[in-house]
Amino acid sequence: MRHNRRISKRRMALAGASVTALVAGALTLSNANAADGPAVDTLSQTAASTLAQDLVSDIKGDGGAYYDAGAKKLVVNVVNDAARQKVQAAGAEAKMVDHTMAELNSVKKDLTEHDVTGTSRAVDPKTNKLVVTADKTVKGAELAKLKKQVAAQDGKAVLKRTAGEFTTKLAGGDAIYGAGSRCSLGFNVTVDGQPGFLTAGHCTESVSGWSDAQGGQEVAATEGGSFPGDDYGLAMYTADVPHPSEVNLYNGSTQAISGAGEATVGQTVQRSGSTTQLHDGEVLAVNASVSYPQGTVDGLIHTNVCAEPGDSGGALFSGDEALGMTSGGSGDCASGGETYFQPVGEALQAYGAEIG
């Protein structure tokens, strides 16, 4: 689903540093021999995302969907023949699986309610299982408890480990500053015609006023935020500074952002942040939950894009679509890692905001 947003014509230039916001279409029919099975449409990422939203909300026996970037096709998991026929008629590939999304999300809900700090939970549509990931802090009795929880799910869940530690990505340093902390600006927005920006909720939780330079004058003030549970925050500009709807690509250019979209598993995405600049990767799951030391955040986008402290709040995007703001994760951009993002649509709706 795409959210149409107004675009500001002014260009952001916070003094002294580049802290612009961090941050398709056409469908063609592939040739297929009837003997090889139903024809599958070749789709762009944007077209596949739109089709996925339509199909999974329309079919009974929804098992999730993902984008196969190599084949440029949408794969939709189904558990019955009626759903299979509907998916095939729409030009997507139907894959018969054992578990519906309702079943897997029920397992996720149960494990989240009995979560262990240092773990994440996300449904992987490619394997049709709930993937529970434990970081390096989970050991001893807690690890034994987690293994028991996963084993009790009758094959619907698997346990994986990550060498890093799940943390939010807040640090003292440089970019947008406040209270001795540094975060990254996400997306410029307007609320009732007034300019502001979105960033991470764990950033706005501890910062009331924002500057473009360490120790500099205030350019924006925190209006609100939600963390944990969610991880989004809003600041409104208090200084007359340009605020374009763009993402800094850290190569002397920017990417215009024309609206908000919804992430799809398998989608290629980019992340921009003030510490590690621009990195790309793939969406691994949506509606993931992560149990940080400060509490659990649900409904996140799980990716294999790296991030480091100070990248918090920075934009996740695909082309000209805003997807989310950097929440946290494990690892770094030297050894690799995984990062979770707060979906931008939820934040826009919470504040009645528009991209622009």
C-alpha positions as CSV (number, residue, x, y, z in Angstrom):
1,M,0.0,0.0,0.0
2,R,1.4,3.4,-0.9
3,H,0.6,6.5,1.1
4,N,0.5,9.6,-1.0
5,R,2.4,12.5,0.6
6,R,3.1,16.1,-0.3
7,I,6.7,17.0,-1.2
8,S,8.3,20.2,0.1
9,K,10.2,22.2,-2.5
10,R,12.7,23.5,0.0
11,R,16.1,21.9,0.5
12,M,17.4,21.0,3.9
13,A,20.8,22.4,4.8
14,L,21.4,22.3,8.6
15,A,24.5,24.4,9.2
16,G,27.9,22.8,9.3
17,A,27.0,19.2,8.4
18,S,24.9,17.3,5.8
19,V,22.1,15.9,7.9
20,T,19.4,15.6,5.2
21,A,16.8,12.9,5.8
22,L,17.9,9.3,5.4
23,V,16.4,7.8,3.8
24,A,9.1,0.3,-9.9
25,G,6.3,-0.2,-11.3
26,A,5.6,-1.7,-14.7
27,L,4.3,-5.2,-14.9
28,T,5.2,-7.4,-17.8
29,L,4.0,-10.9,-18.6
30,S,6.6,-13.6,-18.9
31,N,6.6,-16.2,-21.5
32,A,5.9,-19.7,-20.2
33,N,5.2,-23.0,-21.8
34,A,1.8,-24.4,-20.7
35,A,3.5,-27.7,-19.9
36,D,5.7,-26.0,-17.3
37,G,2.7,-24.9,-15.3
38,P,0.7,-21.6,-14.9
39,A,2.4,-18.5,-16.2
40,V,4.0,-16.3,-13.5
41,D,4.2,-12.5,-14.1
42,T,7.5,-10.7,-14.0
43,L,7.2,-8.0,-11.5
44,S,9.1,-5.0,-10.2
45,Q,9.6,-4.8,-6.4
46,T,6.9,-2.1,-6.1
47,A,4.4,-4.0,-8.3
48,A,5.1,-7.2,-6.3
49,S,4.6,-5.4,-3.0
50,T,1.2,-4.0,-4.1
51,L,0.0,-7.4,-5.4
52,A,1.2,-9.1,-2.2
53,Q,-0.9,-6.7,-0.1
54,D,-3.9,-7.3,-2.2
55,L,-3.6,-11.1,-2.3
56,V,-2.8,-11.9,1.3
57,S,-5.7,-9.8,2.5
58,D,-8.0,-11.5,0.0
59,I,-7.2,-15.2,0.2
60,K,-8.2,-17.7,2.9
61,G,-5.3,-19.8,4.1
62,D,-2.8,-17.0,3.9
63,G,0.7,-18.3,4.5
64,G,2.6,-15.1,3.8
65,A,4.4,-13.9,0.7
66,Y,7.9,-12.9,-0.5
67,Y,9.6,-11.4,-3.5
68,D,12.0,-13.5,-5.5
69,A,14.4,-10.8,-6.7
70,G,16.4,-13.2,-9.0
71,A,13.3,-14.4,-10.9
72,K,11.4,-11.1,-10.4
73,K,8.3,-12.9,-9.2
74,L,6.0,-12.8,-6.2
75,V,5.7,-16.1,-4.3
76,V,2.6,-16.5,-2.1
77,N,2.3,-19.3,0.4
78,V,-1.1,-21.1,0.5
79,V,-2.6,-24.0,2.4
80,N,-5.6,-24.9,0.2
81,D,-6.4,-25.4,-3.5
82,A,-8.9,-22.4,-3.7
83,A,-6.2,-20.0,-2.5
84,R,-3.7,-21.6,-4.9
85,Q,-6.0,-21.0,-7.9
86,K,-6.6,-17.4,-6.9
87,V,-2.9,-16.7,-6.6
88,Q,-2.1,-18.3,-9.9
89,A,-4.8,-16.4,-11.6
90,A,-3.3,-13.1,-10.3
91,G,0.1,-14.0,-12.0
92,A,2.0,-14.9,-8.8
93,E,3.6,-18.3,-7.9
94,A,1.5,-20.3,-5.4
95,K,3.6,-22.4,-2.9
96,M,1.8,-25.0,-0.8
97,V,2.9,-24.9,2.9
98,D,1.9,-26.4,6.2
99,H,1.2,-23.3,8.3
100,T,-0.9,-20.2,7.9
101,M,0.3,-16.8,9.0
102,A,-2.4,-16.8,11.6
103,E,-0.9,-20.0,13.1
104,L,2.6,-18.6,13.0
105,N,1.6,-15.2,14.3
106,S,-0.1,-17.0,17.2
107,V,3.1,-18.7,18.1
108,K,5.0,-15.4,17.8
109,K,2.5,-13.7,20.1
110,D,2.8,-16.4,22.7
111,L,6.6,-16.3,22.7
112,T,6.7,-12.5,22.8
113,E,4.5,-12.6,25.8
114,H,7.0,-14.9,27.5
115,D,10.0,-13.3,25.8
116,V,13.7,-13.4,26.9
117,T,15.8,-10.2,26.7
118,G,18.2,-10.5,23.8
119,T,15.9,-12.3,21.5
120,S,13.9,-11.5,18.3
121,R,10.9,-13.2,16.7
122,A,9.9,-13.0,13.1
123,V,7.9,-15.2,10.6
124,D,10.1,-16.3,7.7
125,P,7.7,-16.9,4.7
126,K,10.5,-18.6,2.8
127,T,10.7,-21.4,5.3
128,N,7.1,-21.1,6.6
129,K,8.4,-21.0,10.2
130,L,8.8,-18.6,13.1
131,V,12.5,-17.8,13.5
132,V,13.5,-17.1,17.0
133,T,17.0,-15.5,17.2
134,A,19.0,-15.3,20.4
135,D,22.0,-13.0,20.8
136,K,25.2,-13.7,22.7
137,T,23.8,-12.5,26.0
138,V,21.3,-15.3,26.1
139,K,22.8,-18.3,27.9
140,G,22.5,-20.7,30.8
141,A,19.0,-21.0,32.3
142,E,17.6,-18.4,29.9
143,L,18.9,-20.3,26.8
144,A,17.5,-23.6,28.2
145,K,14.1,-21.9,28.7
146,L,14.1,-20.5,25.2
147,K,15.0,-23.9,23.7
148,K,12.2,-25.5,25.6
149,Q,9.7,-22.8,24.4
150,V,10.8,-23.3,20.7
151,A,10.7,-27.1,21.0
152,A,7.1,-27.0,22.3
153,Q,5.8,-25.3,19.0
154,D,5.4,-28.6,17.1
155,G,7.7,-27.7,14.2
156,K,6.4,-24.2,13.7
157,A,9.4,-22.4,15.2
158,V,13.2,-22.7,14.9
159,L,16.0,-21.2,17.1
160,K,19.0,-19.4,15.7
161,R,21.9,-17.5,17.3
162,T,23.6,-14.3,16.4
163,A,27.1,-13.5,17.5
164,G,26.2,-9.9,18.3
165,E,24.0,-8.2,20.9
166,F,20.6,-6.7,20.2
167,T,20.8,-3.0,21.1
168,T,19.3,0.3,20.0
169,K,21.7,2.3,17.9
170,L,22.0,5.5,20.0
171,A,25.4,7.1,20.6
172,G,27.1,10.2,21.9
173,G,28.6,12.1,18.9
174,D,27.7,14.0,15.6
175,A,24.6,14.6,13.2
176,I,21.4,15.5,15.0
177,Y,22.3,16.2,18.6
178,G,20.6,16.5,21.9
179,A,21.4,15.8,25.6
180,G,24.9,14.5,24.7
181,S,23.4,12.0,22.3
182,R,23.6,11.6,18.5
183,C,20.9,10.1,16.2
184,S,20.1,10.3,12.5
185,L,17.2,12.2,11.0
186,G,14.7,9.9,9.3
187,F,12.2,11.6,7.0
188,N,11.1,15.2,6.8
189,V,7.3,15.5,7.3
190,T,4.6,18.1,7.7
191,V,1.9,18.0,10.5
192,D,-1.0,20.4,9.9
193,G,1.2,22.2,7.4
194,Q,4.1,22.7,9.9
195,P,7.5,21.1,9.2
196,G,9.1,18.4,11.3
197,F,11.0,15.2,11.1
198,L,10.6,11.5,12.1
199,T,13.4,9.6,13.9
200,A,13.6,6.8,16.4
201,G,11.5,6.8,19.6
202,H,14.4,5.7,21.7
203,C,16.1,9.0,20.5
204,T,13.2,11.3,21.3
205,E,12.7,9.6,24.7
206,S,15.9,11.1,26.0
207,V,16.2,14.3,24.0
208,S,13.9,17.4,24.1
209,G,15.8,19.7,21.8
210,W,17.8,19.0,18.7
211,S,20.7,20.7,17.1
212,D,22.6,20.3,13.8
213,A,26.0,20.5,15.6
214,Q,27.2,19.3,19.0
215,G,26.6,22.1,21.4
216,G,24.9,24.2,18.7
217,Q,21.6,26.1,18.8
218,E,18.3,24.3,18.7
219,V,16.7,23.7,15.3
220,A,13.9,21.4,16.4
221,A,12.1,20.3,19.5
222,T,10.7,16.8,20.3
223,E,6.9,16.7,20.0
224,G,6.4,13.1,21.0
225,G,7.6,9.6,20.8
226,S,6.8,5.9,21.5
227,F,9.3,3.5,22.9
228,P,9.3,0.6,23.8
229,G,6.3,-1.1,22.2
230,D,7.0,1.0,19.1
231,D,10.1,3.0,18.2
232,Y,9.1,6.2,16.5
233,G,9.4,9.9,17.4
234,L,8.5,13.3,16.0
235,A,10.4,16.6,16.3
236,M,9.1,19.9,15.0
237,Y,11.4,22.5,13.5
238,T,11.8,25.6,15.7
239,A,14.3,27.3,13.3
240,D,13.7,28.4,9.8
241,V,15.8,25.7,8.0
242,P,15.1,24.1,4.6
243,H,13.5,20.6,4.9
244,P,13.3,18.8,1.5
245,S,11.8,15.4,1.1
246,E,15.1,13.8,0.3
247,V,17.6,11.1,1.6
248,N,21.3,11.8,1.8
249,L,23.2,9.2,-0.3
250,Y,26.6,10.4,1.0
251,N,28.0,10.6,-2.5
252,G,27.1,14.2,-3.2
253,S,23.6,13.4,-4.3
254,T,20.2,12.7,-2.7
255,Q,17.2,10.5,-3.4
256,A,13.9,12.3,-3.6
257,I,11.2,10.7,-1.4
258,S,7.7,11.0,-2.8
259,G,5.7,8.9,-0.4
260,A,5.6,6.0,2.0
261,G,5.4,2.3,1.2
262,E,5.2,-1.1,2.9
263,A,8.2,-3.4,3.0
264,T,8.0,-6.9,1.4
265,V,10.1,-9.9,2.2
266,G,12.8,-10.2,-0.4
267,Q,12.7,-6.6,-1.3
268,T,16.1,-4.8,-1.9
269,V,16.4,-1.7,0.3
270,Q,18.9,1.0,1.4
271,R,19.6,2.6,4.7
272,S,21.2,6.0,5.3
273,G,22.7,7.0,8.6
274,S,25.1,9.5,10.1
275,T,27.6,7.0,11.3
276,T,28.0,4.4,8.5
277,Q,26.3,6.4,5.7
278,L,24.7,4.4,2.9
279,H,24.3,0.6,3.0
280,D,21.9,-1.8,1.2
281,G,20.5,-5.2,1.8
282,E,17.3,-7.3,1.8
283,V,14.1,-7.4,3.8
284,L,14.1,-10.8,5.7
285,A,10.8,-10.4,7.6
286,V,8.1,-8.0,8.5
287,N,6.2,-7.7,11.8
288,A,9.2,-8.8,13.8
289,S,9.6,-8.3,17.5
290,V,12.9,-7.6,19.3
291,S,13.4,-7.7,23.1
292,Y,16.0,-5.0,23.8
293,P,17.2,-4.4,27.4
294,Q,14.8,-1.4,27.6
295,G,11.8,-3.5,26.5
296,T,10.2,-5.2,23.6
297,V,9.4,-3.5,20.3
298,D,6.9,-5.2,18.0
299,G,5.9,-4.8,14.3
300,L,9.5,-4.2,13.0
301,I,11.0,-4.7,9.6
302,H,13.9,-7.2,9.8
303,T,16.8,-6.8,7.3
304,N,20.4,-7.9,6.7
305,V,21.5,-4.3,6.3
306,C,24.2,-3.3,8.8
307,A,24.0,-0.3,11.2
308,E,26.0,1.1,14.1
309,P,25.5,3.5,17.1
310,G,24.4,6.9,15.8
311,D,22.5,5.5,12.9
312,S,19.3,5.3,15.0
313,G,16.4,7.0,13.4
314,G,18.0,7.0,9.9
315,A,15.9,6.1,6.9
316,L,15.1,2.8,5.3
317,F,13.9,3.3,1.8
318,S,13.5,1.7,-1.6
319,G,13.7,4.1,-4.6
320,D,11.5,7.1,-3.8
321,E,9.5,5.2,-1.1
322,A,10.0,5.7,2.6
323,L,9.8,2.4,4.5
324,G,11.1,2.9,8.0
325,M,13.4,4.3,10.6
326,T,16.4,2.5,12.1
327,S,15.6,1.0,15.5
328,G,18.4,-1.4,16.5
329,G,20.0,-4.7,15.8
330,S,23.2,-6.7,16.2
331,G,26.7,-6.6,14.6
332,D,28.3,-3.7,12.7
333,C,29.3,-2.7,9.2
334,A,32.8,-4.2,9.5
335,S,31.8,-7.7,10.3
336,G,28.2,-7.6,9.2
337,G,24.9,-7.6,11.1
338,E,21.2,-7.4,11.0
339,T,19.0,-4.3,11.7
340,Y,15.4,-3.7,12.6
341,F,13.3,-0.8,11.4
342,Q,10.2,0.9,12.7
343,P,7.7,1.1,9.7
344,V,7.2,4.7,8.7
345,G,3.5,4.3,8.0
346,E,2.6,3.6,11.6
347,A,4.4,6.8,12.7
348,L,2.8,8.9,10.0
349,Q,-0.6,7.7,11.1
350,A,0.1,8.2,14.8
351,Y,0.9,11.9,14.2
352,G,-1.3,12.7,11.3
353,A,1.9,13.5,9.4
354,E,2.7,13.5,5.7
355,I,6.0,12.9,4.0
356,G,7.3,16.2,2.7
